[in-house]
Amino acid sequence: AEWSSSPFQQLSGVTQTCATKAVGWDNVAYFCYPFTVEMFYTQEDEGVFPYSLPQWPVLYFEVLSLDFWQRYRVEGYGSLVLPTCPGVHMLTIPTWRPVGLGPVAEMRRFFIGGSPELEDLTYIRIPSTFKGKRLSRFGFRTETTGSVTFRLCCLQQSRAFLENSALRQRMQSVLDRLGGFSQQSSVYNVLEAFQRARRRMQEARESLPQDLISTSASAG
């Protein structure tokens, strides 16, 4: 409920079909599929935020395979929590798939295609219909299949960031003005000291006898 998006925001998508290539002992597919997601976080209760951090959005994904006879198979499910820090992140997420009971299910998958699938993708992590405190997956048979690598470029914008930036700019301008005032005051202090020294010299010159002043002037 804390996260929302624009009504025109596309929150799901399907990549193109990509042929695999052998890299060592693994078959690798380079999808290079770009996607953009823009989410908004609304803080309803300001008093709760310092003590309970918000739950970050989760990305669910499913990997399918397509063979020469146009038969689909589920190759893996996975999920990742979007990074909380801005910047570029490379995340490799392991995947798994459900396994049927007995060898007949795997033979059917190999020869005919098709495999056990999840009706609700949120079951990859925590089902959306789950209301309890402890989630048990006892008896749910799965096997690991591979991994998917995501390259995420995350940006964050916040009104608090703008306020802090504006405050730093205001403080810097105040310091600049104070620095200018201090420079001007130091110049004024030097000029005043020079004027005071000049007045003392004139007063001392006027207090001396005239013949001494004339003699010193002729000797110089």
Buried (B, 14 or more C-beta within 10 A) or exposed (E): EBEEEEEEEEEEEEBEEEEEEEEEEEEEBEEEEEEEEEBEEEEEEEEEEEEEEEEEBEBBBBBBBEEEEEBEBBBBBBBBEBBEEEEEBEBEBEBBBBBBEEEEBBEEBEEEBEBBBBEEBBBBBEEEEEEEEEEEEEEEEEEEBBBBEBEBEEEEEEEEEEEEEEEEEEEEEEEEEEEEEEEEEEEEEEEEEEEEEEEEEEEEEEEEEEEEEEEEEEEE
